[in-house]
Amino acid sequence: MALHYVFETPRDKIVFDTGHQAYAHKILTGRAAEFHTLRTRRGLSGFLKRYESEYDAFGAGHASTALSAAAGMAAARDQAGDSYRVVAMVADGAMTGGMSWEAMQNIGHLGTDLLVVLNDNQMFISQRVGRLGHILTKMLHLGSVQNAVRRTELFLSRFPHWGRRIRRIIKRARVLFFPGMIFEEMGFAYFGPVDGHNIPELVDVLGYVKNSKGPVMLHVVTKKGCGYEPAEDSPVEFHGTPKFDVETGLAPAGAVASTVSSFTSVFGRTLVALAGRNPRICAITAAMPEGTGLDLFRDAFPGRYYDVGIAEAHAVTFAAGLAAQGMKPVVAIYSSFMQRSFDQVMHDIALQKLPVVIAM
């Protein structure tokens, strides 16, 4: 809502990563009357589609693509001598993908006029993992202090002689104490953290950074499912759901629960049983433990379980390294996401004839 209020879409371009924010975006951009057709044949897509609306600036489905796409769109704008704004909306989970960091180093190098809104809801599909999660958590605790330091620097800029010297000292200290500096060292001006559920504050901040020059990172903190108690209590289950009763969050009255085990649960239980007999078996997921059944393995053998985050290419070569040293790795990745690892499957596993089990 705040992005559409502040920016002039469709002239300004908003690129959503993955596309889970697409529902609200579609309702706000003239598709509310068709919303009942969502995910039906000839109905609205569940994701962003360029053919569906001029407001859908770029298609989305897989994670970690928004920064690269937005950088390319901003470069095209500059080549044409145009002045529209480009915004990339990225969740903290997508920031664990290597493609996001490849794009960031390129954007910082080019000095592109581009706003990145980092939606930090402290979740991937499951709980976030890796060092980035720890860094973002530190930013939350240090945010008010960091904003005070920024105000101090602005005050010192009024005094060109002695103020410049003190600002240099402060900048060096910020590198040591403020995790947000990881973005600033990559060439981004960092703002935040900001409460993503405080719409007036968010509108004010977006208005402030809208016309900033160079790359800008706005860190927005949200809660997955905020305002809807069933989703707040069960964010993993509500990531993607069948039909449910809106009042209770439960299956609708009359719905019959399946008594048949799913392939996923059978896979998870079988792997746990095999691992109980073979200590060299280990399991790898790319941020999808529940969806792949590896949550059962995680609970049974936490020391042999690896969640690498949204990093499918790394997951496959990581498994190859484990196999090269005698382990028996099982990589469980959705087939749609395994597309991102074709090179690693061929180059790092198949050509070396390494014994890796890939479960799709």
C-alpha positions in Angstrom: 0.0 0.0 0.0 2.7 2.5 1.0 4.7 1.8 -2.2 1.7 2.4 -4.4 0.8 5.6 -2.4 4.3 7.1 -2.7 5.4 6.0 -6.2 3.8 6.7 -9.5 3.1 3.3 -10.9 3.0 2.0 -13.6 5.5 4.7 -14.7 7.7 3.9 -11.6 8.6 0.2 -11.6 8.1 -2.0 -8.6 9.8 -5.4 -8.9 8.6 -8.0 -6.4 10.9 -10.9 -5.4 9.2 -14.3 -5.5 5.8 -12.6 -5.7 4.1 -13.5 -2.5 3.2 -9.8 -2.1 1.3 -10.0 -5.4 -2.2 -10.5 -3.9 -2.4 -7.0 -2.3 -0.7 -5.5 -5.3 -3.3 -7.0 -7.7 -6.2 -5.7 -5.6 -4.7 -2.2 -5.6 -4.0 -2.2 -9.3 -7.5 -2.7 -10.8 -8.0 -6.4 -10.4 -10.1 -6.6 -7.2 -13.3 -7.5 -9.2 -11.5 -10.5 -10.8 -9.8 -11.7 -7.6 -12.3 -14.6 -7.2 -10.7 -16.1 -10.4 -7.3 -16.3 -8.7 -5.3 -19.5 -9.7 -8.1 -20.8 -12.0 -8.0 -21.4 -15.7 -8.1 -18.1 -17.6 -8.2 -16.4 -14.2 -5.7 -14.2 -12.4 -2.3 -15.7 -11.8 -1.0 -16.3 -8.3 2.2 -14.5 -9.2 3.2 -11.4 -11.2 2.7 -11.7 -14.9 3.8 -9.0 -17.4 1.0 -10.0 -19.8 -1.7 -9.6 -17.1 -1.1 -5.9 -16.2 1.1 -3.0 -17.0 1.6 -2.7 -13.2 3.3 -6.1 -13.1 6.7 -4.8 -14.1 8.5 -8.1 -14.0 7.5 -11.7 -13.6 8.3 -13.5 -10.3 8.2 -17.0 -8.9 11.7 -18.1 -7.8 13.5 -16.2 -5.1 16.5 -13.8 -5.4 15.8 -12.4 -8.9 14.4 -9.0 -8.1 17.6 -7.1 -7.5 19.1 -8.2 -10.8 16.0 -7.4 -12.7 15.6 -4.0 -11.1 19.2 -3.2 -11.8 18.7 -4.0 -15.5 15.6 -1.9 -15.6 17.4 1.0 -13.9 20.3 0.7 -16.4 17.8 0.7 -19.3 16.2 3.9 -17.8 19.6 5.6 -17.7 20.5 4.5 -21.2 17.2 6.1 -22.4 17.8 9.3 -20.4 14.5 8.8 -18.5 13.8 9.6 -14.9 11.3 7.0 -13.5 12.1 5.3 -10.2 12.8 1.6 -9.8 12.1 -0.3 -6.6 13.0 -3.9 -5.7 10.9 -5.5 -2.9 12.9 -8.3 -1.4 12.2 -10.5 1.7 15.0 -11.5 4.1 14.8 -15.1 2.9 15.5 -14.1 -0.7 18.6 -12.2 0.5 20.2 -15.5 1.4 20.4 -16.4 -2.3 23.7 -15.8 -4.0 22.1 -14.0 -6.9 20.9 -11.2 -4.6 24.5 -10.6 -3.5 25.9 -10.7 -7.0 23.4 -8.1 -8.0 24.1 -5.9 -4.9 27.9 -5.8 -5.6 27.1 -4.8 -9.2 24.5 -2.1 -8.2 27.0 -0.7 -5.7 29.7 -0.6 -8.3 27.6 1.2 -10.8 26.1 3.6 -8.3 22.6 2.9 -9.8 19.7 5.1 -8.6 17.6 2.2 -7.1 15.6 1.6 -4.0 15.7 -1.8 -2.3 13.0 -2.4 0.3 14.2 -5.3 2.5 11.0 -6.9 4.0 12.4 -8.5 7.2 9.7 -10.8 8.6 12.3 -13.1 10.2 11.0 -16.0 8.1 11.8 -17.9 4.9 9.1 -20.4 4.4 10.4 -21.9 7.7 12.6 -20.1 10.2 15.4 -18.3 8.6 18.9 -19.7 8.8 22.5 -18.5 8.3 24.6 -15.5 9.2 22.2 -13.0 7.5 19.5 -13.8 10.0 21.9 -12.9 12.9 22.9 -9.7 11.1 19.3 -8.5 10.6 18.5 -9.3 14.2 21.4 -7.2 15.4 20.1 -4.4 13.1 16.8 -4.4 15.0 18.4 -3.9 18.3 20.8 -1.3 17.1 18.5 0.6 14.8 17.6 3.5 17.1 21.3 4.0 18.0 22.3 3.9 14.4 19.7 6.5 13.5 21.1 8.7 16.3 24.6 8.4 14.9 23.3 9.4 11.4 21.7 12.5 12.9 25.0 13.3 14.6 26.9 13.0 11.3 24.4 15.4 9.6 25.0 17.9 12.4 28.8 17.6 12.1 28.6 18.2 8.4 27.8 21.9 9.2 31.3 22.3 10.5 33.7 21.5 7.6 37.0 21.7 9.5 36.8 19.8 12.8 33.5 18.1 11.9 35.0 16.2 9.0 37.7 14.7 11.2 35.1 13.5 13.8 32.9 12.1 11.1 35.8 10.0 9.8 36.3 8.6 13.3 32.5 7.8 13.6 32.5 6.1 10.2 35.3 3.8 11.3 33.5 3.0 14.5 30.3 2.2 12.7 32.0 -0.5 10.7 32.8 -2.2 14.0 29.5 -1.8 15.8 26.7 -1.6 13.2 25.7 -4.6 11.1 23.9 -2.2 8.6 27.4 -1.2 7.4 27.6 -4.5 5.4 25.2 -2.7 3.0 26.9 0.6 3.2 30.3 -1.0 2.4 28.7 -2.4 -0.7 27.7 1.1 -1.8 24.1 1.4 -0.4 22.8 4.1 1.8 21.1 2.2 4.6 17.9 3.4 6.3 16.1 1.6 9.1 14.9 -0.5 10.7 11.3 0.9 10.1 8.1 -0.6 11.5 6.4 -2.0 8.3 3.0 -2.1 10.0 3.1 1.7 10.8 1.8 2.9 7.5 2.1 6.7 8.2 5.7 6.3 9.2 6.5 4.0 6.3 4.9 6.5 3.9 7.1 9.3 5.4 10.3 7.3 5.0 9.5 6.2 1.5 8.8 9.8 0.6 12.1 10.8 2.0 14.2 8.2 0.2 12.2 8.3 -3.1 14.4 10.7 -4.9 17.7 9.8 -3.3 20.6 9.4 -5.6 22.5 6.1 -5.8 21.6 2.7 -4.3 19.4 2.9 -1.2 18.5 0.0 1.2 15.4 0.5 3.3 15.1 -2.1 6.1 11.4 -2.7 6.9 10.4 -5.0 9.8 7.1 -6.9 9.5 5.4 -9.9 11.1 4.2 -12.7 8.8 0.4 -12.9 9.0 0.2 -9.7 11.1 -3.4 -9.0 12.2 -4.8 -12.5 11.5 -4.3 -14.6 14.6 -4.3 -18.1 12.9 -1.6 -17.0 10.5 0.5 -15.3 13.2 0.3 -18.5 15.3 1.1 -20.9 12.3 3.1 -18.9 9.7 4.6 -22.1 8.1 1.2 -23.7 7.6 -0.3 -20.5 6.2 2.6 -20.0 3.7 0.4 -21.9 1.2 -2.9 -23.3 2.2 -6.0 -25.2 0.8 -9.4 -23.7 1.5 -10.0 -22.8 5.1 -12.6 -21.1 7.3 -11.6 -17.5 7.6 -13.1 -17.1 11.1 -11.2 -20.1 12.6 -8.3 -20.7 10.3 -9.3 -24.4 10.2 -10.5 -26.6 7.3 -14.1 -25.8 6.3 -16.9 -27.7 7.9 -17.5 -31.0 6.2 -14.0 -31.3 4.9 -12.7 -34.9 5.2 -9.1 -35.2 6.5 -7.0 -37.6 4.4 -6.1 -40.8 6.2 -3.5 -41.7 3.6 0.2 -40.9 4.2 1.7 -38.4 1.8 4.7 -39.1 -0.3 6.5 -36.4 1.7 5.8 -38.0 5.1 6.8 -41.5 3.8 10.0 -40.1 2.4 10.8 -38.3 5.7 10.1 -41.4 7.9 12.0 -43.7 5.6 15.1 -41.5 5.5 15.0 -41.3 9.3 14.9 -45.1 9.6 17.8 -45.5 7.1 19.9 -42.9 8.9 19.3 -44.7 12.2 21.2 -47.7 10.7 23.9 -45.7 8.8 25.6 -42.8 10.5 27.0 -41.5 7.2 23.6 -40.5 5.9 23.0 -36.8 6.1 20.2 -34.5 4.7 20.3 -31.1 3.0 17.4 -28.7 2.3 17.2 -25.3 0.7 15.0 -23.6 3.3 12.1 -26.2 2.8 12.3 -28.7 5.7 8.5 -29.1 6.1 7.8 -29.1 2.4 10.3 -31.9 1.7 9.7 -34.0 4.8 13.2 -33.3 6.2 11.7 -31.7 9.3 11.5 -35.3 10.6 15.2 -35.9 9.9 16.1 -32.5 11.5 14.3 -33.5 14.7 15.9 -37.0 14.8 19.4 -36.2 13.7 20.1 -32.4 14.0 23.9 -33.0 13.7 23.5 -34.5 10.3 20.9 -32.0 9.0 21.8 -29.0 6.9 19.5 -26.1 5.9 21.5 -23.9 3.6 18.9 -21.3 3.0 17.5 -20.3 -0.4 20.7 -21.5 -2.1 19.9 -24.5 -4.3 23.1 -24.4 -6.3 25.2 -24.3 -3.2 23.1 -27.1 -1.7 24.0 -29.5 -4.6 27.8 -28.8 -4.6 27.8 -28.9 -0.8 26.4 -32.4 -1.1 29.0 -33.2 -3.7 31.7 -32.2 -1.2 30.2 -34.3 1.5 30.1 -37.3 -0.8 33.7 -36.8 -1.9 34.7 -37.4 1.7 32.6 -40.5 2.3 29.3 -39.2 3.5 26.0 -40.3 2.0 24.1 -37.0 1.4 20.5 -36.8 0.4 19.4 -33.4 -1.2 15.7 -32.8 -1.1 14.7 -29.9 -3.4 11.4 -29.2 -5.3 11.8 -29.9 -9.0 10.9 -26.4 -9.9 13.8 -25.1 -7.8 16.2 -27.8 -9.0 16.2 -25.9 -12.3 18.7 -23.5 -10.6 21.2 -26.3 -10.0 21.5 -28.0 -13.4 25.1 -27.0 -13.8 26.0 -28.2 -10.3 24.3 -31.6 -10.9 26.3 -32.1 -14.1 29.6 -30.5 -13.3 30.0 -31.3 -9.6 28.1 -34.6 -9.2 27.6 -36.5 -12.5 31.1 -35.8 -14.1 32.8 -36.9 -10.9 30.4 -39.9 -10.4 29.8 -38.9 -6.8 27.1 -40.9 -4.8 24.6 -38.1 -4.0 20.9 -38.9 -3.7 18.7 -36.1 -5.2 15.0 -36.3 -4.0 12.7 -34.0 -6.1 
